[in-house]
Amino acid sequence: MDLMDRFRQGDRRALARLITHVENGTPVGRAAMRELYGATGRGRSIGVTGPPGTGKSTLVDQLASVFRKEGLRIAIVCVDPSSPFTGGAILADRVRMRHLQDDPEVFIRSMASRGALGGLSRATGSVLKVLDAFGFDVILLETVGVGQGEVEVVREAETCLVIEVPGLGDGIQAIKAGILEIGHVFVVNKSDNPGADRVAEQILTMLSLNPVPPPWQPPVVQTVATKGAGVEDLARQVRRHWEHLDAQNLRREHLGRRRIADLAEILKCRALGAASQRVLSRPEYSELRRKVELGQMDPYEAADRLLPFDGIEEWRLP
Amino acid sequence: MDLMDRFRQGDRRALARLITHVENGTPVGRAAMRELYGATGRGRSIGVTGPPGTGKSTLVDQLASVFRKEGLRIAIVCVDPSSPFTGGAILADRVRMRHLQDDPEVFIRSMASRGALGGLSRATGSVLKVLDAFGFDVILLETVGVGQGEVEVVREAETCLVIEVPGLGDGIQAIKAGILEIGHVFVVNKSDNPGADRVAEQILTMLSLNPVPPPWQPPVVQTVATKGAGVEDLARQVRRHWEHLDAQNLRREHLGRRRIADLAEILKCRALGAASQRVLSRPEYSELRRKVELGQMDPYEAADRLLPFDGIEEWRLP
């Protein structure tokens, strides 16, 4: 029986293999994405981000446990965009809760950025689709660290949780201001430590500075993930966000935007594939490349010979 | 007199305007890049990265001051890839040393990531070329924060300094392991604080774990940037790296690789420009786009109609 058949029958090993194909962009993975596409758009995705040491993994596990009790099927994807060289060594250190690891309705997967950053968020988007098509109700997407890499990865999700903790220092807080805009629910974890109320207030203050009040007012939830405290409240706020998305037709809009972005991405990949095929087929390519390398010809002149084009040299599809 | 003429005569306001053109990818900026290309490859670029709070700006200023005393013309570019939303508000807070700001042979510029990350490192590479062509001997490229964004930006430089300080905690150190591979010179700044020797030792230990010893053994320099202590030693190590690059022909190789990367980038932009032009010219585009948005057609089918291609859908030029 072939991989896709086993995938459709709910075989988790087929799922794991398919994800590897998709991550590596193999022909099998590409064909699968095409085949699966129509079965996506059902599962809810939740992105979780925040600085190292805020207890993201524990919080994700606890949230997964709450959703499991409600009978939902859960996937957890842990993405590490900050480590292009270690190849995700940090991920291996993460210990998930045992009962989740043993639960056949919970699927856990790690991804590390092996190549370019754009590649990772693209791969993450594809993996989310595979998990969605497999039938998971909730897909938790956890990132390591806070930076633009994380922001781009987390944006693949519908609902975004931003985790903070007391005591990280104001300098660092200021730098993280950039992620305020992506949070739908804010979590002050380790809130049994001193200063939790102050962090929560700071977040609310920063959110209130937003000149145009968004239709969704992000709540701030205090948790102690290691004890499970506040996690049910967090799950409730996540559900509230889902209801908000549905009621305002925002989910449909989100899916529509994603589909258009997918179309653009597919077209771009084809454009690049076709152009490199065309350039490679030119017998003078190696000669021109060598001249450019040695500084004997500027790359613009070489490009003129290999791929003449006098329009606007950028992607500009609305 | 036109912008390029004034640029060639050393007019700094023309330089500043040209950089804006290049950053924004205007037709003037594109034409200028093409015109300037042949005049690049002379100036030395130094990337400086490290976590917030390690004193990067002060160190960059001190290093610039040492090079200025040696008569070199200096440009400082401060890049903030971690803040896609604040639009570089943090950069404005950075106060450079007054004597640098008043020095006509020192040029200071900030860049924030307004769009995609790839866009920022591309723009940074172009800005480095403009500064190089203008005649700066040393271009210091300072980034905010540590993440893949910073890594990609810093890689545009020939020599990379990685700044650490005592007392940031081991958890954070581990996450930063990924940037060990890009450092040519390591700096333990604030080394009058306790634990500086231990941090220096940790770096040396981590470097020694590298299974294949590189031809260049990165030195670790201790500094107290606020007092200027150790900065002349740092400048010496940077010069040693330059000599190493020259002696081993690595600089020529680096420039050759960059030129080939530039050629690929130009070809990619043309491929994308040509493809979007082609897609936009199709009368059925809006109709198909709408169907994809509403989920009535999958994006693969729409792509088949708009840009049929059955080769390998990725850029693959050697």
HADDOCK unambig.tbl for C-alpha pairs under 7 A between the chains (distance, minus, plus):
assign (segid A and resid 34 and name CA) (segid B and resid 300 and name CA) 6.40 0.50 0.50
assign (segid A and resid 37 and name CA) (segid B and resid 298 and name CA) 6.77 0.50 0.50
assign (segid A and resid 38 and name CA) (segid B and resid 298 and name CA) 6.69 0.50 0.50
assign (segid A and resid 81 and name CA) (segid B and resid 148 and name CA) 6.74 0.50 0.50
assign (segid A and resid 82 and name CA) (segid B and resid 147 and name CA) 4.95 0.50 0.50
assign (segid A and resid 82 and name CA) (segid B and resid 148 and name CA) 5.06 0.50 0.50
assign (segid A and resid 83 and name CA) (segid B and resid 148 and name CA) 6.71 0.50 0.50
assign (segid A and resid 83 and name CA) (segid B and resid 178 and name CA) 5.09 0.50 0.50
assign (segid A and resid 84 and name CA) (segid B and resid 148 and name CA) 6.66 0.50 0.50
assign (segid A and resid 84 and name CA) (segid B and resid 178 and name CA) 6.36 0.50 0.50
assign (segid A and resid 85 and name CA) (segid B and resid 178 and name CA) 5.00 0.50 0.50
assign (segid A and resid 86 and name CA) (segid B and resid 178 and name CA) 5.38 0.50 0.50
assign (segid A and resid 147 and name CA) (segid B and resid 82 and name CA) 4.96 0.50 0.50
assign (segid A and resid 147 and name CA) (segid B and resid 147 and name CA) 6.17 0.50 0.50
assign (segid A and resid 148 and name CA) (segid B and resid 81 and name CA) 6.72 0.50 0.50
assign (segid A and resid 148 and name CA) (segid B and resid 82 and name CA) 5.03 0.50 0.50
assign (segid A and resid 148 and name CA) (segid B and resid 83 and name CA) 6.69 0.50 0.50
assign (segid A and resid 148 and name CA) (segid B and resid 84 and name CA) 6.65 0.50 0.50
assign (segid A and resid 148 and name CA) (segid B and resid 149 and name CA) 6.72 0.50 0.50
assign (segid A and resid 149 and name CA) (segid B and resid 148 and name CA) 6.71 0.50 0.50
assign (segid A and resid 149 and name CA) (segid B and resid 149 and name CA) 6.87 0.50 0.50
assign (segid A and resid 178 and name CA) (segid B and resid 83 and name CA) 5.14 0.50 0.50
assign (segid A and resid 178 and name CA) (segid B and resid 84 and name CA) 6.40 0.50 0.50
assign (segid A and resid 178 and name CA) (segid B and resid 85 and name CA) 5.03 0.50 0.50
assign (segid A and resid 178 and name CA) (segid B and resid 86 and name CA) 5.42 0.50 0.50
assign (segid A and resid 256 and name CA) (segid B and resid 293 and name CA) 4.25 0.50 0.50
assign (segid A and resid 256 and name CA) (segid B and resid 294 and name CA) 6.01 0.50 0.50
assign (segid A and resid 257 and name CA) (segid B and resid 293 and name CA) 6.66 0.50 0.50
assign (segid A and resid 259 and name CA) (segid B and resid 292 and name CA) 6.22 0.50 0.50
assign (segid A and resid 259 and name CA) (segid B and resid 293 and name CA) 5.69 0.50 0.50
assign (segid A and resid 259 and name CA) (segid B and resid 299 and name CA) 6.81 0.50 0.50
assign (segid A and resid 260 and name CA) (segid B and resid 289 and name CA) 6.80 0.50 0.50
assign (segid A and resid 260 and name CA) (segid B and resid 292 and name CA) 6.50 0.50 0.50
assign (segid A and resid 260 and name CA) (segid B and resid 293 and name CA) 5.77 0.50 0.50
assign (segid A and resid 262 and name CA) (segid B and resid 299 and name CA) 6.59 0.50 0.50
assign (segid A and resid 263 and name CA) (segid B and resid 299 and name CA) 4.79 0.50 0.50
assign (segid A and resid 263 and name CA) (segid B and resid 303 and name CA) 6.69 0.50 0.50
assign (segid A and resid 266 and name CA) (segid B and resid 303 and name CA) 6.86 0.50 0.50
assign (segid A and resid 267 and name CA) (segid B and resid 303 and name CA) 6.06 0.50 0.50
assign (segid A and resid 267 and name CA) (segid B and resid 307 and name CA) 6.80 0.50 0.50
assign (segid A and resid 268 and name CA) (segid B and resid 272 and name CA) 6.49 0.50 0.50
assign (segid A and resid 269 and name CA) (segid B and resid 313 and name CA) 4.99 0.50 0.50
assign (segid A and resid 269 and name CA) (segid B and resid 314 and name CA) 5.08 0.50 0.50
assign (segid A and resid 270 and name CA) (segid B and resid 309 and name CA) 6.39 0.50 0.50
assign (segid A and resid 270 and name CA) (segid B and resid 313 and name CA) 4.75 0.50 0.50
assign (segid A and resid 270 and name CA) (segid B and resid 314 and name CA) 6.65 0.50 0.50
assign (segid A and resid 271 and name CA) (segid B and resid 271 and name CA) 5.99 0.50 0.50
assign (segid A and resid 271 and name CA) (segid B and resid 272 and name CA) 6.07 0.50 0.50
assign (segid A and resid 271 and name CA) (segid B and resid 275 and name CA) 5.75 0.50 0.50
assign (segid A and resid 272 and name CA) (segid B and resid 268 and name CA) 6.48 0.50 0.50
assign (segid A and resid 272 and name CA) (segid B and resid 271 and name CA) 6.09 0.50 0.50
assign (segid A and resid 272 and name CA) (segid B and resid 272 and name CA) 6.92 0.50 0.50
assign (segid A and resid 272 and name CA) (segid B and resid 313 and name CA) 6.95 0.50 0.50
assign (segid A and resid 272 and name CA) (segid B and resid 314 and name CA) 5.67 0.50 0.50
assign (segid A and resid 272 and name CA) (segid B and resid 315 and name CA) 4.99 0.50 0.50
assign (segid A and resid 273 and name CA) (segid B and resid 311 and name CA) 6.82 0.50 0.50
assign (segid A and resid 273 and name CA) (segid B and resid 312 and name CA) 5.76 0.50 0.50
assign (segid A and resid 273 and name CA) (segid B and resid 313 and name CA) 4.51 0.50 0.50
assign (segid A and resid 273 and name CA) (segid B and resid 314 and name CA) 4.42 0.50 0.50
assign (segid A and resid 273 and name CA) (segid B and resid 315 and name CA) 5.07 0.50 0.50
assign (segid A and resid 275 and name CA) (segid B and resid 271 and name CA) 5.76 0.50 0.50
assign (segid A and resid 276 and name CA) (segid B and resid 315 and name CA) 5.85 0.50 0.50
assign (segid A and resid 276 and name CA) (segid B and resid 316 and name CA) 6.08 0.50 0.50
assign (segid A and resid 276 and name CA) (segid B and resid 317 and name CA) 5.81 0.50 0.50
assign (segid A and resid 280 and name CA) (segid B and resid 317 and name CA) 6.97 0.50 0.50
assign (segid A and resid 289 and name CA) (segid B and resid 260 and name CA) 6.79 0.50 0.50
assign (segid A and resid 292 and name CA) (segid B and resid 259 and name CA) 6.23 0.50 0.50
assign (segid A and resid 292 and name CA) (segid B and resid 260 and name CA) 6.51 0.50 0.50
assign (segid A and resid 293 and name CA) (segid B and resid 256 and name CA) 4.24 0.50 0.50
assign (segid A and resid 293 and name CA) (segid B and resid 257 and name CA) 6.66 0.50 0.50
assign (segid A and resid 293 and name CA) (segid B and resid 259 and name CA) 5.69 0.50 0.50
assign (segid A and resid 293 and name CA) (segid B and resid 260 and name CA) 5.78 0.50 0.50
assign (segid A and resid 294 and name CA) (segid B and resid 256 and name CA) 6.02 0.50 0.50
assign (segid A and resid 298 and name CA) (segid B and resid 37 and name CA) 6.78 0.50 0.50
assign (segid A and resid 298 and name CA) (segid B and resid 38 and name CA) 6.70 0.50 0.50
assign (segid A and resid 299 and name CA) (segid B and resid 259 and name CA) 6.80 0.50 0.50
assign (segid A and resid 299 and name CA) (segid B and resid 262 and name CA) 6.61 0.50 0.50
assign (segid A and resid 299 and name CA) (segid B and resid 263 and name CA) 4.78 0.50 0.50
assign (segid A and resid 300 and name CA) (segid B and resid 34 and name CA) 6.41 0.50 0.50
assign (segid A and resid 303 and name CA) (segid B and resid 263 and name CA) 6.68 0.50 0.50
assign (segid A and resid 303 and name CA) (segid B and resid 266 and name CA) 6.85 0.50 0.50
assign (segid A and resid 303 and name CA) (segid B and resid 267 and name CA) 6.05 0.50 0.50
assign (segid A and resid 307 and name CA) (segid B and resid 267 and name CA) 6.78 0.50 0.50
assign (segid A and resid 309 and name CA) (segid B and resid 270 and name CA) 6.39 0.50 0.50
assign (segid A and resid 311 and name CA) (segid B and resid 273 and name CA) 6.79 0.50 0.50
assign (segid A and resid 312 and name CA) (segid B and resid 273 and name CA) 5.74 0.50 0.50
assign (segid A and resid 313 and name CA) (segid B and resid 269 and name CA) 4.98 0.50 0.50
assign (segid A and resid 313 and name CA) (segid B and resid 270 and name CA) 4.74 0.50 0.50
assign (segid A and resid 313 and name CA) (segid B and resid 272 and name CA) 6.94 0.50 0.50
assign (segid A and resid 313 and name CA) (segid B and resid 273 and name CA) 4.51 0.50 0.50
assign (segid A and resid 314 and name CA) (segid B and resid 269 and name CA) 5.08 0.50 0.50
assign (segid A and resid 314 and name CA) (segid B and resid 270 and name CA) 6.65 0.50 0.50
assign (segid A and resid 314 and name CA) (segid B and resid 272 and name CA) 5.66 0.50 0.50
assign (segid A and resid 314 and name CA) (segid B and resid 273 and name CA) 4.43 0.50 0.50
assign (segid A and resid 315 and name CA) (segid B and resid 272 and name CA) 5.00 0.50 0.50
assign (segid A and resid 315 and name CA) (segid B and resid 273 and name CA) 5.10 0.50 0.50
assign (segid A and resid 315 and name CA) (segid B and resid 276 and name CA) 5.86 0.50 0.50
assign (segid A and resid 316 and name CA) (segid B and resid 276 and name CA) 6.10 0.50 0.50
assign (segid A and resid 317 and name CA) (segid B and resid 276 and name CA) 5.83 0.50 0.50
assign (segid A and resid 317 and name CA) (segid B and resid 280 and name CA) 7.00 0.50 0.50
